[in-house]
Amino acid sequence: MKFQVERDVLAEAVAWTARSLSPRPPLPVLSGLLITAENNEVSIASFDYEISARLTIAADVQEEGTILVSGRLLNEICASLPAATVTVETDGSKVNLTCLQANFSLATMPVSEYPELPATPTVIGRVDAHTLAQAINQISIAASRDDTLPTLTSVKLEFEADLITMLATDRYRLGLKELSWQPDQTDLSTEALVKAKTLTDVARSLGTGGQISIALSDNADLIAFESGGRWITSSLVDGDYPKIRSLFPENSPIHALVNTAELTEAVKRVALVAERNSPIRLIFSEGQVTLDAGAGDDASASETVPAQLDGEDITVGFNPSYLRDGLGALSTDHVRFSFTSAPKPVMLTGQNESDGADQQNYRYLVMPVRLS
């Protein structure tokens, strides 16, 4: 195999593909990048039996072929090369990289031992990349980090006509996000469980602009995301997701509206004195919400923020991290708290000052902490 390509093009392609490599691959060959040169194109792929990443770049291919080489080492080498044309050429069981006066020789791994890459599934529709990335960032905070509960580490995607609904929970909080997209079939109705960390990587690596195509395999065991010729595929999580949609209240007798930025900063300050696993208290009354944490001889703090209250006074305790996550996921001027009663879950939604409309397309439900 022999091809030539500009350093910047090769370095970016290798870096993007290598980011999907497992830090502890179950097999040595899975630490490698599969590089194929043919028809004046070079494809680069990584795979760990669950997630694959692959892309194709234009190159001057002089000899076609396929090699498997250490992804992390190749990434470091490509990033260090001078800005010039790189020649990649095999020599027996090694591959040589030459760029101006820089020369590197790497050992290759047996291509025959590398697993077959998953076939590209059928595209079912497209969505704006920024919109999908924002939705993923909002919803993934509610997914569990406990790998012993694989179903809860995933996000449920429901595809219904021109609407995608994303659901996530770790049993202490719930997230629901709705977004519009362009399905290839107007009567589409299907669902998929995707690991939250996979979606986070999709948002980070494909969510910079343009559109993202979403594809599902015919037997519903694989999902894929594509943008600009870059593909990420992932096996779907097997299991029944808890029916959490019904937990979001339809009617709430008590509502409070608070400036999101002001409340976020107050929570950060007051939470400094909250001991581990200790709640921060929010006392809602007419015209204000008072935050306090700590008690007794230990450190304590309190702060008052203006608030509009509709309903009776109410005091609720929150896990500070869960509350900060919910506030941070909102992109609106104000946050709206909806209460049924003090012990019941509290729903957070966003509201912009310009239109005063409640942004119900993102809802964050969090269980309050019992107060002594």
LUMKOL-926894 format. One line per 4 residues: number of its first residue (from 1); for each residue x, y negated, z negated of C-alpha. Coordinates in pm, whole numbers, plus 50000, padded with zeros to 5 digits. Each point is the difference from the previous one (the first is absolute). Layout:
// LUMKOL-926894
NUM	X,Y,Z  ...
END
This chain:
// LUMKOL-926894
1	50000,50000,50000  50119,49649,50076  49823,49667,49996  50068,49630,49951
5	49782,49749,49815  50040,49663,49831  50099,50018,49633  49704,49793,49875
9	49749,50223,50181  50158,50322,49875  50051,49876,49643  49640,49885,49965
13	49863,50327,50143  50219,50215,49776  49920,49792,49691  49625,50020,50061
17	50003,50376,50049  50245,50074,49718  49782,49823,49744  49763,50299,50014
21	50272,50251,49908  49949,50175,49669  50264,49917,49735  49992,50366,49897
25	49920,50203,50312  49904,50365,49942  50229,50102,50288  50330,49840,50110
29	49877,49958,50359  49714,49781,49876  50257,49735,49903  50072,49957,50370
33	49863,49787,50279  49903,50181,50320  50128,49798,50296  49896,50088,50355
37	50131,49822,50310  49819,50041,50332  49853,49793,50285  50187,49687,49885
41	49828,50017,49663  50120,50107,49658  49751,50130,49745  50090,50012,49630
45	49795,50199,49750  49996,50110,49636  49779,50267,49841  49964,50168,49660
49	49707,50238,50072  49757,49737,49865  50092,49665,50154  50163,49925,50333
53	50123,49675,50151  50102,49959,50362  50062,49734,50260  50149,49960,50347
57	50246,49739,50123  50132,49923,50348  50361,50101,50061  50246,50074,50276
61	49992,50380,49987  50293,50154,50187  49964,50354,49867  49676,50134,49856
65	49992,50203,49681  49885,50033,49640  50197,49977,49676  49929,50010,49629
69	50218,49777,49782  50000,49873,49639  49746,49719,49994  50131,49801,49706
73	50360,50008,50121  49899,49905,50353  49793,49714,49861  50295,49863,49803
77	50232,50031,50298  49762,49828,50244  49945,49712,49758  50378,49948,49972
81	50078,49996,50372  50084,49672,50179  49736,49840,50220  50081,50168,50330
85	49912,50302,50214  50020,50334,49817  50096,50320,50182  49866,50321,49846
89	50157,50319,50137  50013,50360,49883  50327,50188,49981  49942,50361,49910
93	49849,50013,49651  50062,49630,49941  49851,49675,50125  50217,49694,50059
97	49886,49639,49968  50214,49734,50166  49943,49626,49979  50284,49771,50112
101	50296,50114,49787  49790,50189,49745  49984,50378,50033  49806,50245,49785
105	49970,50379,50024  49718,50184,49822  49928,50367,49962  49671,50115,50150
109	49756,50249,49850  49837,50292,50187  49699,49871,50194  49855,50353,50008
113	49946,49989,49621  49800,49678,50013  49621,50045,49969  49779,49918,50295
117	49865,49646,49979  49622,49974,49960  49802,49935,50316  49858,49652,50042
121	49631,50008,49899  49717,49827,50188  49960,49625,49950  49658,49918,49852
125	50026,49622,49985  50205,49688,49934  50025,49738,49728  50182,49671,49956
129	50336,50075,49839  49989,49712,49749  49645,50091,49898  50089,50363,49940
133	50320,49912,49812  49812,49764,49767  49731,50262,49938  50261,50265,49917
137	50179,49768,49758  49672,49918,49827  49875,50356,49968  50322,50191,49924
141	50039,49840,49655  49705,50207,49876  50143,50335,50115  50156,50232,49742
145	50377,50047,49973  49961,50339,49834  50115,50261,50253  49828,50275,49800
149	49672,49851,50126  50063,49991,50376  49644,49907,50086  50016,49687,49786
153	50337,49896,50146  49820,49965,50331  49769,49742,50151  49672,50109,50154
157	49940,49852,50345  49641,50005,50124  49950,49921,50369  49641,49902,50080
161	49945,49836,50339  50182,49663,49992  50070,50007,49624  50284,50157,49801
165	49945,50040,49627  50302,50071,49780  49956,50144,49649  50256,50067,49726
169	50000,50079,49627  50230,50117,49722  49703,50061,49763  50055,49669,49817
173	49936,49768,50292  49841,50020,50341  50051,49814,50323  49772,49964,50302
177	50091,49816,50319  49798,49963,50320  50147,49880,50329  49888,49981,50360
181	50175,50180,50284  49948,50108,50362  49910,50371,50020  50020,50186,50331
185	49661,50159,49920  49721,49778,49870  49835,50292,49818  50321,50112,49826
189	49951,50142,49650  50292,50172,49828  50231,49970,49700  50356,50076,49893
193	50206,50016,49680  50340,49839,50047  50273,49963,49739  50017,49643,49874
197	50379,49986,50037  49966,50098,50367  49753,49718,50060  50231,49759,49817
201	50280,50095,50238  49766,49947,50296  49917,49651,49872  50367,49917,49948
205	50137,50138,50327  49713,49949,50247  49799,49714,49852  50203,49709,50137
209	49774,49916,50295  49796,50115,50294  49772,50301,49967  50036,50337,49836
213	49847,50305,50165  49860,50266,49767  49991,50361,50116  49858,50319,49847
217	50069,50359,50101  49709,50213,50121  50021,50230,49698  50014,49701,49762
221	50332,50091,49837  50216,49720,50139  49972,49622,50028  50224,49769,50200
225	50061,49625,50024  50162,49836,50303  50110,49647,50083  50242,49887,50268
229	50096,50356,50088  50084,50089,49639  49815,50298,49858  49953,50113,49641
233	49816,50329,49945  49897,50149,49668  49831,50318,49885  49666,49933,49835
237	49941,50079,49634  49774,50300,49948  49730,49969,49734  49671,49841,49901
241	50030,49635,49906  49794,49890,49697  49677,49820,50087  50102,49659,49869
245	49799,49774,50228  49692,50028,49776  50200,49867,49702  50007,49648,50144
249	49706,49814,49841  49733,49861,50228  49873,49751,49742  50182,49835,49712
253	49836,49766,49744  50320,49811,49912  50236,49826,50240  50305,49781,49951
257	50191,49802,50262  50365,49905,49933  50276,49846,50208  50212,50296,50112
261	50342,49832,49981  49935,49840,49661  49875,50323,49848  50285,50204,50147
265	50263,49773,49846  49819,49999,49664  49983,50381,49997  50375,50023,50072
269	50082,49766,49710  49765,50146,49740  50091,50359,50091  50361,49933,49897
273	49908,50066,49637  49775,50300,50067  50165,50317,49877  50015,50307,50221
277	49649,50136,50071  49847,49707,49810  49719,49807,50168  49970,49636,50079
281	49666,49852,49889  49791,49772,50220  49731,49807,49815  49752,49849,50244
285	49783,49713,49875  49838,49695,50153  50251,49809,50210  50307,50206,49913
289	50172,50334,49952  50247,50042,49715  50276,50255,50033  50180,50139,49696
293	50232,50285,49912  50195,50111,49697  49890,49975,49636  50112,50005,49638
297	50364,49937,49919  50110,50088,50350  50023,49755,50288  49671,49868,50135
301	49886,49767,50277  49684,49837,50126  49907,49776,50291  49678,49848,50131
305	49911,49972,50369  49693,49824,50145  49726,50240,50111  49638,49992,50116
309	49788,50249,49806  49659,50120,50111  49848,50205,49719  50074,50061,49634
313	50345,49975,49839  50207,50316,50031  50339,50126,49875  50186,50268,50193
317	50341,50165,49959  50213,50086,50303  50319,50187,50066  50219,49701,50103
321	50161,50182,50294  49665,50113,50139  49862,49648,49972  50305,49845,50168
325	49982,50256,50282  49637,49914,50065  50063,49626,50000  50307,50041,50221
329	49800,50193,50259  49761,49709,50051  50078,49743,50268  49726,49759,49892
333	49992,49676,49801  49783,50147,49725  49938,50337,49840  49648,50102,49904
337	49954,50233,49701  49676,50199,49997  49901,50160,49668  49721,50237,49903
341	50108,50028,49634  50329,49984,49807  50075,50376,50001  49908,50049,50368
345	50236,49960,50299  50056,49644,50120  49996,49915,50371  50231,49739,50147
349	49930,49840,50338  50136,49691,50173  49833,49673,50082  50133,49708,50203
353	49926,49646,49893  49934,49890,50359  49694,50219,50060  49907,50124,49652
357	49926,50345,50142  50083,50309,49797  50252,50213,50193  49838,50341,49948
361	50216,50168,50264  50259,50054,49724  49890,50118,49658  50222,50096,49708
365	49840,50181,49707  50196,50038,49677  49916,50177,49676  50024,49770,49697
369	50208,50096,49697  49818,50058,49672  50069,49721,49754  50040,50069,49629
END
